[in-house]
Amino acid sequence: MSWLGVDIGGTKIEVVRCDDGLTILDSRRAESAPGRMLGTAVELAREISAGAQGIGVGAAGVIDPVTGQVTAASDSFPGWAGTRLGDVFTRELGLPVVVDNDVNAFLHGEAVAGAAKGFRHAFGITVGTGIGGALISDGVLLHGAGGGAGEIGHTPGFGDEPCTCGARGHLESVASGLSISRRYGQNIGAIQVADRARAGDRAAMNVYSAAGAALGQAIATVATILDSQIAVLGGGVLGAWDLLEESCRAAVQASVLDPNKGLLIESAQLGDHAVAIGAAALAHREFTPAH
């Protein structure tokens, strides 16, 4: 059997078709465009849907896992809140669909076939355009009362700078790709800021050091609350882990209690495909017939 996994994010749309072992059999990718994200995702999924038994969708925003509806989204995704993703994919492709937040899909994939495999207490953080999080406790992926468990990017206590959600002082206001670019202040992207930091630009280095320290503070908070074994990190900004790691690990070790000092901090093993593979894994779990 094969399964479709769909990643709908702020920078790219990716669809994979995986076998039962989560090996990618086929894939499609396109850039995200405001107002076209869902249509593009459906079109790409249709191209490789032949033979698939079900679809898993990992999407940006707070997702109601029962209805498959986006219940909340940041200003980075105008018009996204209220979208009923499950209904659209079922109607267009005629396959059963399970929908979850993209970082939940990311962490589920890493727990099944990646860095968190074998750990019953884990969390994931993705740092890209924005920042998302997901939680596994005692082997269970947590959703909370309304699907918003793990939204670590929108936790407060990180200064007073503006966040994309309209609030101030959230983790995302310091450590996301958009915030790194804004805080450097020369109208260039986070990748270009990283290049300047590696070339010795002190202002760029300081922006990344602050982002790493904020990320470490957030990791320490989650690890202390959940008594986690491993934190799995992903997203495009983690391509600059060499600039983030020192201040991140220092903040974690300065903040956690002794029982949590052995926390593992690892990069995602499924790489850029982690969300899509994790979404396919959700479909496999949800729709594989019981024996």
Disulfide bonds with the S-S distance in Angstrom:
none
